[in-house]
Amino acid sequence: MSKPVNLNKVRKDRARKERRAQADRNAVAFGRSGADKQRDKAENEKSIRRLDDHRRET
C-alpha cells in the first residue's frame, strides 16, 4: 500500500516553489545597477529616435 500524503505539506511546498520562482524573476528584472539601467534607457531612447527619423511622412 502507498504512503499517505499530507496535502497541507504539498500545498505549502507548491506555494514555496512559486514564491521562489517569482523572486528569481524579480531578481532578473530589478536586480541591476543604476549604470546598467541608465545604459539600457539610453539605448532604448536611441533606438526609438532612430525609428522616428526613418519614418516616412504621409
Beta strands, then each sheet from edge to edge (+ up, - down):
end
